[in-house]
Amino acid sequence: MPDPRFFRALGPFELAHLAVVGEADIAVTTMKPQRMFRDVAPLDRAGPEDVSFFDNKRYLNDFSNSSAGACFIRKEALPSAPDGMALLVSPNPYLSYARAAQAFHPARPLAPGISPTATVDETAVLGQECQVDSGAVIGAGVEMGARCYIGANAVVSSNVRLGDDCVIEACASLSHCLVGARVMIHMGARIGQDGFGFATGPAGHVKVPQLGRVVIEDDVEIGANTTIDRGAGPDTVIGAGTQIDNLVQIAHNVQLGKGCVVVAQVGIAGSTKVGDYVMIGGQAALTGHLVVGNKARIAGQSGVMRDVEKGDTVGGTPARKMQDWLRQTAWLDRMTRKGKGDGHG
């Protein structure tokens, strides 16, 4: 049960309503579509008034023994359901659950207005119904769409542009960037700072001015303490719908396509181009000037030093096609075990 000090559920909702929201069908064995539910919860903690989901066979035992009142499931799971559970059949139970959870716990409503302790330059233009919290700084020439939220002590530097319905959480800082609509930037993120660019000569390092921008398209989410450097001349670009986790470093001139997923502690070096719908696992590192094709997948902790073809899955350091990496890893494991068995390990 979510802590009511931090999370307030909007329920109760009828089972029939949750089926519509989750784009699921009520199983024919389930009675009373008017039955009410008050919240969402995981299988092992849910009670009779909670809605859960089952979408991974590893949790079959939790599902079969769950006390959840209702559950989003695939059709194949029907025979394993416990007695009395209302069943909502969906081709994607987790997605259905996410929609139901949003119904119970929608985004916090705005409290439009500017805190008296915020600093907003007189030349900044704010859209209707924006909220600017205490200590925030909005610089000269900023243009902000409607219904934006600027958290406490966040900084939106001069001439930055934000589309409608953006959320800039506390202590984030934005400079040299153009941001689309419905973008969420979490606490402490840094967007648009100098890229890491210098030339090396006999007398040492000479800084190269970073003269590009960061362009963030619509519906992007950027995690806490992530950093995205502005371009050196070309822009750094984050494609529409991309999801970036916490503690990610994206260097100057990087281009991420639309719908990418970049997990925590990933580092992408300068001028690398990542296609659409690419998935990059946690702690992976990509060297500069690479091209990663559409729908490629990069395993966690991979070291990517060469281009990745469209649709390929790679892993290891240096990264190679997944089947090659697994085969080599298995071979090394066998050789190690063989050496120990011969007394040479």
MARZAPA-744465 format. One record per atom (N, C-alpha, C): residue in one letter; x, y negated, z negated. Coordinates in pm, whole numbers, plus 50000, padded with zeros to 5 digits. Example, Ala and Ser with C-alpha at 12.3 -4.5 7.8 and 13.67 -1.06 7.14 Angstrom:
A513195056949220/A512305045049220/A513205033049220/S512855022549292/S513675010649286/S512904999749213/
//
This chain:
M500855011950000/M500005000050000/M500894987550000/P500754978750099/P501564966650099/P501334958349972/D502404952249923/D502334944149802/D501444932049826/P500324930849753/P499384919749778/P499974906049748/R501114905749677/R501754892649654/R502324886949783/F502634895749879/F503244891350004/F502374893850127/F501484903850119/F500704907750236/F499224909050198/R498394902050271/R496954902550246/R496274909050366/A495564919950341/A494854926850449/A493514920150474/L493134919350602/L491884912850639/L490704922450640/G490934935450615/G489844945050618/G488804942150510/P487874951450492/P487814964450559/P487244963650699/F487624973850782/F487094975050917/F486454988850934/E485434989251017/E484815002051048/E485745010551137/L485595023551124/L486365032751208/L486135029651357/A484895026851392/A484595023951532/A485345011551581/H485475001551495/H486204989551533/H487694992651551/L488255000751463/L489665004351473/L489935012451600/A488975020651640/A489135028151765/A489205018651884/V488375008351883/V488394998551992/V489724990951992/V490124986351873/V491374978851861/V492564987251906/G492594999751864/G493715008551896/G493605015452030/E492525012652104/E492305018852235/E492395034052224/A491675039252125/A491665053652098/A490225058652098/D490085071752105/D488765078152102/D488565085151968/I487385083751913/I487065090851790/I486815105451824/A487515114451757/A487365128751784/A485935133151756/V485465142551836/V484065146851822/V483825153451687/T484885158351624/T484725164651492/T484615154451380/T484865141851414/T484855131351311/T483455125451299/M482985124351176/M481655118851151/M481765104351103/K480635097551104/K480475084251046/K481445073951103/P481205069351227/P482045058551281/P481915045551202/Q480895044651113/Q480735032751030/Q481585033150903/R482285043950883/R483125045250763/R484145033850759/M484365028050640/M485205016150626/M486615019850580/F487585011950630/F488985013850591/F489585000350555/R490465000550455/R490954988050396/R492364984250436/D493184993850486/D494564990150517/D495225001450595/V496484999150630/V497305009450694/V498365014050596/A498875026350618/A499885031950528/A500545043850596/P501795047350557/P502445059350610/P501745071950560/L501955082850631/L501245095350601/L501395099750457/D502595098650403/D502835104150269/D502375094950158/R501905083050192/R501435073650090/R499985069450109/A499425072950221/A498075068250253/A497035075150165/G495985067550135/G494855072750060/G493615073350146/P492475076850088/P491245078850164/P490735066350235/E491175054450194/E490715042150259/E491775036250352/D492825044150380/D493925039350464/D493935046350600/V494535039350697/V494705044650832/V496205047050854/S496565058450911/S497955061650937/S498105066351082/F499265072051117/F499475077551251/F500415089451241/F500305098351340/F501195109851351/F501615111051496/D502955109851520/D503445109851658/D504815116351671/N505245123751568/N506555130151570/N506435143551499/K506775154151568/K506595167651513/K507375169851384/R508405161951362/R509175163451238/R508305160651114/Y507225153251135/Y506365149551022/Y505055157551021/L505075169251083/L503865177351088/L503395181250948/N504325184750861/N503935188550725/N503305176750652/D503885164850668/D503285152950605/D501875150650659/F501685152550789/F500365150650848/F499365160650793/S499755173250790/S498825183750748/S498445182450601/N499295175650522/N499025174150378/N498685159950339/S498465151350437/S498205137350408/S496805135150351/S496705125150265/S495405121050211/S494815109250286/A495435105450398/A494925094150476/A493485096450516/G492695085950510/G491295087050551/G491135088250700/A492045082050775/A491985082350921/A493405082450975/C493545087751098/C494885088751155/C494795088351307/F495695080451367/F495875080651512/F496765092551547/I496325100851639/I497065112951675/I496955115351826/R497805124351876/R497635129652011/R496625141252006/K496055144152119/K495045154752126/K495585168052076/E496875170752105/E497445183652068/E497505185751917/A497415174951840/A497545176051694/A496215179251626/L495135179551699/L493825181751639/L493765194351550/P494315205751593/P494205217851509/P494965216851377/S495935207751367/S496745206851245/S496205196651145/A495115190251177/A494605179551090/A493975185250963/P494175178550851/P493525183150727/P492035180350730/D491295187750652/D489855186050645/D489505172050594/G488475166350652/G487965153650603/G488635141350661/M489735142950735/M490425131450793/M489725127150922/A489435114250935/A488895108851058/A490025107851160/L489785112851281/L490835114051380/L490565105051499/L491585097051532/L491525087651643/L492525092251748/V492055097351859/V492905103751959/V493395093252059/S494725093052075/S495345082852159/S496505089052237/P496775084552360/P497975089152431/P499265083652371/N499155073252289/N500315067252224/N499915063152082/P499945072551988/P499455069551852/P500165058051784/Y501475056851804/Y502205046151736/Y501775032451788/L501565031451918/L501085018851975/L499685015651922/S498835025651915/S497495023451860/S497565018851715/Y498435025351639/Y498625021451499/Y499115007051489/A500045003251576/A500564989551573/A499444979451595/R498554982451687/R497434973251713/R496504972551594/A496254984051531/A495394983951412/A496054976351298/A497374978451280/A498094971451175/A498044956351196/Q498124951951322/Q498004937651350/Q496624932351316/A495604940651333/A494254936351296/A494154934151145/F494754943151068/F494734941650922/F495664930350877/H496794928750944/H497824919250900/H498264910351017/P497414901151059/P497794892351171/P498874882551128/A499464876051228/A500474865851197/A499874855151106/R500724849851020/R500244839950923/R499674827750997/P498594822250948/P498054810251012/P498924798150985/L498954789151080/L499724776851061/L499014767450967/A499814759050900/A499284747850823/A499834735250889/P499184730450996/P499754719651077/P500124707450994/G501244701551031/G501714689650963/G503224689750949/I503764678350913/I505214676650898/I505514673650751/S506364681650691/S506734679450552/S507394665650536/P507104658750426/P507754645750404/P509264646550389/T509794658450361/T511244659850349/T511904664650479/A511124666850584/A511694670250714/A512164657550783/T513104658950876/T513604647650953/T513274650051100/V512414641651154/V511984642951293/V512304629951364/D513194630551464/D513564618451538/D512334612451606/E512324599251610/E511154592351665/E510944595051814/T511984599751883/T511844602752026/T511434617152053/A511354625351951/A510914639151968/A509424639551997/V509004648952079/V507594650352115/V507124664152069/L506194664251975/L505664676651920/L504244678751971/G503944691152013/G502604694352058/G501614694551944/Q500374697151978/Q499304697351878/Q499464709051782/E499094706551656/E498984716751552/E500304723551520/C501404716451529/C502694721951488/C502864720551337/Q503674729451280/Q504024728951139/Q505534727951126/V505984717851051/V507414715751028/V507634715550878/D508364725350827/D508534726850682/D509664718350627/S509804718650496/S510714709850425/S512164711850468/G512884700950483/G514304701350514/G514634703950659/A513634706750743/A513904709250885/A514364696350952/V515174697851056/V515674686451131/V515344688551279/I514684678851338/I514344679251480/I514954666951545/G515864669351641/G516684658651695/G516014650551804/A516764641051854/A516274631851957/A515964639352086/G514864635452148/G514524640852279/G513984654952279/V513774660952163/V513214674452157/V511784674252212/E511444684552290/E510074686352338/E509584699752289/M508464699552217/M507944711552152/M506494713452191/G506144725652231/G504774728552270/G503824729052152/A502604732952179/A501574733452077/A501774745451984/R501314743551859/R501234754251760/R502584760751729/C503634753151731/C504964758251694/C505164757351543/Y505964766451491/Y506314766251350/Y507824764651337/I508254754851259/I509674752451231/I509884754151081/G510644764351042/G510794767750902/G511724758450825/A511764760650696/A512554752150607/A514024752250647/N514604740250656/N516034738250683/N516474743350821/A515534746150909/A515904749451046/A516324736551117/V517184738151220/V517674726651296/V517384729051445/V516634719751503/V516384719851646/V517084707451700/S518224709551765/S519094698451803/S518554690851925/S519204679951954/S518744670652057/S518454677452190/N517324673652249/N516924677252385/N516584691952406/V516494699552299/V516014713252309/V514524713152347/R514114723052423/R512704724252460/R512154737652413/L510964737152353/L510274749052304/L508904749752370/G508504761552415/G507164763352468/G506134764652357/D504904767552394/D503824769052297/D504044781152207/D503544780052084/D503434791451992/D504774797751955/C505814789751950/C507114794851906/C507214794851753/V507984804151701/V508244805051558/V509754804451537/I510214794051468/I511634792551435/I511724793451283/E512234804451234/E512214806851090/E513294798651018/A513234799350885/A514084791250799/A515564792950834/C516274781650835/C517734781150847/C518254785650983/A517384787651081/A517874790051217/A518334776851277/S519224777651377/S519674765351444/S519664767551594/L519164757551665/L519064758051810/L519714745751870/S520534747851971/S521084736752047/S521284741152191/H521334731652284/H521644734452424/H520794746052479/C519504746152448/C518684757352493/C517304753052537/L516754760952628/L515394759652676/L514674772552640/V513594771452565/V512924782952506/V511504783652560/G511094795352602/G509764797252658/G508684797752552/A507544803352588/A506394804152498/A506424817052417/R505834816152297/R505654827852210/R506964834652175/V507984826952156/V509294832052116/V509424831551965/M509924842251905/M510154842551760/M511654843651734/I512174834251656/I513594834151619/I513664834951467/H514244845751417/H514204848451273/H515264840651196/M515224842251066/M516034834150975/M517524834951008/G518164823551010/G519614823051020/G520184825551158/A519334827451259/A519854829551394/A520504816751445/R521504818251531/R522234806951589/R522154808051741/I521544798051802/I521304798151945/I521944785852008/G522804787852108/G523304776852188/G524614770752144/Q525294776852049/Q526594771552006/Q527644774352113/D528814768352096/D529934770052188/D530214784852216/G530454788052342/G530954801252375/G532444802352342/F532924814652338/F534324817552302/F535154817052431/G535554804852470/G536244803352596/G537504794852584/F538614800352630/F539874792852626/F540824798552731/A541734790252774/A542814794552863/A544104794952783/T544974804252816/T546224805952742/T547404801452827/G548234792852770/G549424788052838/G550644788952750/P551784784252796/P553024785152718/P552934778152583/A552114767752576/A552004760252451/A550904765252360/G550174775652404/G549104780852320/G547784781352395/H546704780852321/H545364782352376/H544754768652403/V544124767252519/V543464754752557/V541974757552573/K541164750652495/K539724753052497/K539124749252631/V538224757752680/V537464754752801/V536094749652759/P535704737652798/P534384732452760/P533274741952806/Q532334744152720/Q531204752952748/Q530024744352793/L529764743952922/L528884734052982/L527534739753027/G527244752352990/G525964758353024/G524964757252911/R523874764452927/R522784764352829/R522444778952791/V521514780252698/V520834793052676/V519404791452725/V518964800352811/V517594800352861/V516904812852807/I515894810852724/I515154821852663/I513754821652723/E513384832552790/E512094833152855/E510994836952756/D509764838252804/D508604840352719/D508654853652644/D508024853652525/D507744865952449/D508994873352404/V510044865952376/V511294871752324/V511284871052172/E511874881052107/E512074880751962/E513564882451934/I514094873851846/I515524873751815/I515694875251664/G516444885251622/G516534888851482/G517394879551399/A517334881651268/A518034873351171/A519544874151193/N520184862451184/N521644861251192/N522234866351323/T521424867051425/T521934869751560/T522474856851618/T523504858051704/T524114846351766/T524104847951917/I523694837451986/I523654837252132/I524384824652178/D525544826452237/D526364815052281/D525834809252411/R525974796252425/R525614790052552/R526644793452659/G526254791852784/G527124795252894/G528294785652907/A529294790352980/A530454781953007/A530204772553124/G529294776153210/G528934768453328/G527614774053376/P527614787153413/P526324793953427/P525634794753291/D524334796853293/D523584797953168/D523664812053111/T523524813052981/T523204825752915/T521694827352923/V521214839052966/V519794840852993/V519284853252918/I518154851552848/I517474862652781/I516114864252848/G515904875752911/G514704877852992/G513444879652911/A512324877452976/A511004877952913/A510764891452845/G510204890852724/G509804902852653/G510924910552588/T512144905552593/T513274912652533/T513214911752381/Q513594922552315/Q513584923552169/Q515024925352121/I515504915852041/I516884916151992/I516844917251839/D517544926751786/D517554929751643/D518454919851568/N518644922251440/N519514913951356/N520994916151390/L521794906051364/L523254907051367/L523794911651503/V523214906251608/V523684909051744/V524484897051792/Q525574899551867/Q526374888951927/Q526244889652078/I525744878852138/I525634877852283/I526484866052328/A527474868852410/A528484858852446/A528034850452564/H528894840652598/H528544831352705/H528364838252840/N527414833052914/N527094837353051/N526444851153060/V526194857652948/V525504870552953/V524084868453008/Q523634877953088/Q522264877853137/Q521594890853099/L520544889653016/L519724901252979/L518444900553059/G518064911653121/G516834912153198/G515604912353109/K514454914453170/K513214914453094/K513014928053025/G512344927452909/G511954939552839/G513074947752781/C514254941852760/C515364949452701/C515164951152551/V515804961252496/V515834963552351/V517294964452310/V517714955352220/V519104954752175/V519104956252023/V519674967251975/V519574970851833/V520714964451754/A520614964451623/A521494957051533/A522974959751557/Q523774949251542/Q525234949451546/Q525804952551684/V525004951051787/V525524952151923/V526324939551955/G527404941252032/G528174929952083/G528274930852234/I527904920152303/I527974919752449/I528914908452488/A530024911852552/A531034901952588/A530604893952711/G531344883152737/G530944873052832/G530734877952973/S529734872053039/S529444873753181/S528964887653219/T528594895853122/T527994908753154/T526534906853192/K526084914153294/K524714913353344/K523994926453312/V522924925253236/V522154936853192/V520794936153262/G520394947053326/G519164947253402/G517914947553315/D516784950353379/D515494950653310/D515304963753234/Y514664962853118/Y514244974353038/Y515414983452998/V516544977252972/V517714984652922/V517604985952771/M518004997352719/M518014999652574/M519455001652528/I519864993952426/I521244994452376/I521194997752228/G521775009152190/G521725013852052/G522645006051959/G522405007351830/G523114999751728/G524625001451734/Q525334990451715/Q526794989851707/Q527484993051840/A526734993651948/A527384995252079/A528104982252115/A529194983752193/A529954972152238/A530124972852389/L529864961652455/L530004960852600/L531074950552632/T532094954452709/T533104944852748/T532544935352853/G533324925252888/G532844914652974/G532794918453121/H531984910753196/H531914911553342/H531424925053392/L530624931853313/L530034944553356/L528664942253417/V528164952453486/V526794952753536/V526144965553484/V525024963853413/V524264975153360/V522934975453435/G522644986553502/G521464987453587/G520164988353510/N519064986053579/N517734986653521/N517475000153454/K516834999553338/K516385011353263/K517525020453219/A518735015253216/A519825023053159/A519665023753007/R520265033852948/R520245035552803/R521665037852752/I522015030452647/I523365031052591/I523245035652446/A523865046752413/A523745052452279/A524465043752176/G524025044952051/G524635037551942/G526125040351930/Q526885030051896/Q528345030451875/Q529125033652003/S528485032152118/S529205034252243/S530135022452271/G531235025452338/G532125015152386/G532045014852538/V531345005052594/V531075004852738/V532134996252805/M532925002552891/M534044995752957/M533914995553108/R532885002353160/R532665002753304/R531175000353331/D530844996753453/D529454994653491/D528635007253462/V527345005053434/V526415016053409/V525355015753519/E525175026953586/E524235027353698/E522785026953650/K521915022753738/K520485022353712/K519985035853660/G519265035353547/G518645047353492/G519555056853418/D520865054253416/D521795063253348/D521685061953196/T521995072753127/T522145072752982/T523605075952951/V524245067152872/V525665068952844/V525905068752694/G527035074652654/G527405074752513/G528895077052497/G529405074752375/G530805077052345/G531675064952373/T532965066552341/T533965056052364/T535215062452424/P535585058852548/P534825050152637/P533535056952682/A532495049052705/A531185054752737/A531225061952870/R530525073252873/R530385081252996/R528965086852997/K528595093053105/K527255098653112/K527005108052995/M525785107652943/M525485114552819/M525815129452824/Q525485135952934/Q525755150352941/Q527245153252937/D528065144452996/D529525146252992/D530055143952851/W529545133652786/W529985130752650/W529635142252555/L528415147352566/L528015158352479/L528835170852507/R529115173452633/R529905185152670/R531325184052614/Q531925172252627/Q533285170252577/Q533335170952424/T532325165352361/T532265165852215/T532155180352166/A531295188152234/A531145202252197/A532445209952220/W533145206952331/W534415213752359/W535445210652251/L535535197752212/L536485194052106/L536145200951975/D534855202051947/D534445208651825/D534845223451827/R534655229851942/R535045244151953/R536545245851938/M537315236752001/M538775237751991/M539245235751848/T538605226451779/T538975223851640/T538695236151554/R537515241951573/R537155253851495/R538075265551529/K538415267051656/K539305277851698/K540685276251636/G541185263951634/G542495261251573/G542515264551426/K541425261051356/K541365264351213/K541325279451191/G540595286251280/G540515300751265/G541825307851290/D542685301751375/D544005307651403/D545065303751302/G544645295751205/G545615291251106/G546475279651151/H546105273451263/H546895262051313/H546225248751285/G545035248751216/G544305236251195/G544895228251084/
//
